[in-house]
């Protein structure tokens, strides 16, 4: 009898093992389907408690393949399943109050969700193709929300953006609500690349996107009682500023909603997007894949479709390099003056150098009063001297690095560096090269005592662009933005269910 019971128990174990294997196979199959959704989703955080990762409940009445009976290995007699002793009831987990359950647990308990599959986005006002894309809740922190939910997917030639405004809760609401987002209620968003380059995105009240050629937009419903109102936007990938791998999306000079999204179609040019150092030559292309930061004075309230300016600093082998580029119309009107006035180089946070820009003729003659603004389109080179020095030399060959004066102003007649300025119809650029050893001697310190070097262009904004590290080394200087305004922060992302 004991052998018979033992055989029966062994049979039960075999059936349970088979059921377990079947459940695991089903789980893996479900997980495979979800992995495709995660690939299409740009912001989902897949966790071990995900509703779509749950294992279906195993049934308790599974029968053997021979119709419900099995051979007893002990005596060769058939044993009926009905004759088997009942298995002990499995211990049930303590029920967790609904208000303490995680969102995914609630979804698993209350709903059986279909696995939406991403098959591309079409800008047509039909939002069913967004079902496979995870949505991010938005809280602007200003007492009311003009946009409640966003999403982004980067697929090949376009970056697709989704906006949703809930409305007033009774089906009413203004379809242009999302055009009032941001600290200045101007509906200005931004895509920021992993190099700090910014593409402002202005949602217009006529249902279009301002300032981006080739951008497309559609709205689900423009009726007052058509809430929730949804927008979908396509931004050409060709309009993106320089990036290496990923982009982020949020408010211009405000919250970042979605971070570090890569192109679903891959990045075939990734190997070409590398920074290989700077050559001082006034061509600027070697700065393309070096991180830049925003320099601005117009704030998030600007009505322009471009940012003010972007700047970067880099040091190597005892030389300091800086680059600034602007497409802001107000700066372009200065035609070079934005780079030649109110410029400061700061050493170690407390030693400021104010350069004066002069030109030098082919024979070395110095022009202390060259034209510095209102320049015609073209590229110009200036020499960088000390604005606090004495303008006694007439030829560049007369500048002596060891020249002191009775006021203790060292190296007032030294050449600290040179600068190229390029004035264009839609973009102005500048880069300078400065000798850190001359800057160090001016302040009576050794070059290896320089910890940080910062630059400011007061005609563009009050932000400081900084390079840190060992300036005499061969490595790339780290960049930091020490701005006091316009800092972006990452919003808390709340997962929304897939529908």
URNOR-V286911 format. One record per helix or strand. SS is the DSSP state (2 for helix, 1 for strand). FROM is the first residue (numbers start at 0). LEN is the number of residues. If there is no record, write none. Layout:
ss-><SS | SS>
from-><FROM | FROM>
len-><LEN | LEN>
This chain:
ss-><2 | 2 | 1 | 1 | 2 | 2 | 2 | 2 | 1 | 1 | 1 | 2 | 1 | 1 | 1 | 1 | 1 | 2 | 1 | 1 | 2 | 2 | 1 | 1 | 1 | 2 | 2 | 1 | 1 | 1 | 1 | 1 | 1 | 2 | 1 | 1 | 2 | 2 | 1 | 1 | 1 | 1 | 1>
from-><1 | 50 | 68 | 77 | 80 | 97 | 102 | 126 | 135 | 148 | 157 | 176 | 187 | 197 | 208 | 215 | 228 | 236 | 245 | 255 | 269 | 284 | 292 | 308 | 318 | 328 | 336 | 342 | 350 | 354 | 364 | 377 | 394 | 395 | 416 | 427 | 435 | 446 | 451 | 464 | 477 | 489 | 494>
len-><39 | 3 | 3 | 3 | 3 | 3 | 8 | 4 | 2 | 7 | 8 | 4 | 6 | 6 | 2 | 4 | 8 | 3 | 6 | 7 | 3 | 3 | 3 | 8 | 8 | 4 | 4 | 5 | 3 | 6 | 3 | 9 | 1 | 3 | 7 | 8 | 7 | 3 | 6 | 4 | 4 | 1 | 1>
